[in-house]
Amino acid sequence: MNLQEAKRKIKEFIADFKLSKSKINIYSDVSVEKGILNFSREIKADLITLSTHGRSGLAHLFTGSVTKNLSKNALKPMMTIKV
């Protein structure tokens, strides 16, 4: 899927929510963690907020945790919300 297709699909998805202020950002980097860190620097973010599933056991071993890996390298405050 190219960038234009991705943006179109996102716009279609959020159209029903009638969001008055929204902005779509798609950022590509070598890893999810590096992408989040680099994007947060680029926009001069004060806080990085992520949702987490709180996996443990085998699921955690096989999928890892972006939130956990990011928290080791983030130089900004982080807020995590368990969903």
C-alpha positions in Angstrom: 0.0 0.0 0.0 1.4 3.4 -0.9 1.2 6.6 1.1 -1.8 8.0 -0.8 -3.8 4.8 -0.3 -3.0 4.7 3.4 -4.1 8.3 3.9 -7.3 7.7 1.9 -8.2 4.7 4.1 -7.5 6.6 7.3 -9.7 9.5 6.1 -12.5 7.0 5.2 -12.2 5.4 8.6 -12.4 8.7 10.6 -15.1 10.3 8.5 -17.9 8.9 10.6 -16.4 10.3 13.8 -16.8 13.9 12.7 -13.6 15.1 14.3 -13.3 18.9 14.1 -9.6 19.0 14.5 -7.6 16.1 13.2 -4.3 15.6 11.4 -3.0 12.5 9.7 0.7 11.8 10.0 2.4 8.7 8.5 6.0 8.3 9.4 8.4 5.6 8.1 11.6 4.6 9.8 13.8 1.5 10.4 11.8 0.4 13.4 8.6 1.4 15.2 10.5 2.6 18.2 12.9 4.8 16.1 10.0 6.2 14.1 8.2 7.3 17.2 11.3 8.8 18.7 12.3 10.6 15.5 8.7 11.9 14.8 8.4 13.1 18.4 11.7 15.1 17.9 10.5 16.4 14.6 7.2 17.8 16.0 8.9 18.9 19.3 6.5 16.7 21.3 6.3 17.3 25.1 4.9 13.9 25.8 4.7 10.5 24.1 1.5 8.6 24.7 1.0 4.9 23.7 -1.6 2.3 24.3 -0.6 -1.2 25.5 -2.3 -4.5 25.7 -0.3 -5.5 28.8 0.7 -8.9 27.3 2.6 -11.3 29.5 3.8 -14.9 29.3 4.3 -16.4 25.8 2.5 -13.6 24.0 5.0 -11.1 25.4 8.0 -13.4 24.5 6.9 -13.7 20.8 5.6 -10.2 20.1 7.8 -8.1 22.4 6.7 -4.7 23.6 7.1 -1.5 21.6 6.2 0.5 24.7 8.8 -1.3 26.9 11.5 -0.9 24.3 10.6 2.7 23.7 10.6 3.6 27.4 14.3 2.5 27.5 15.3 5.1 24.9 12.8 7.9 25.1 14.2 11.2 26.5 10.7 12.6 26.9 8.0 11.8 29.4 5.8 8.8 28.4 2.3 8.0 29.3 1.0 4.5 28.6 -2.7 3.4 28.7 -3.6 -0.2 29.0 -6.5 -1.1 26.6 
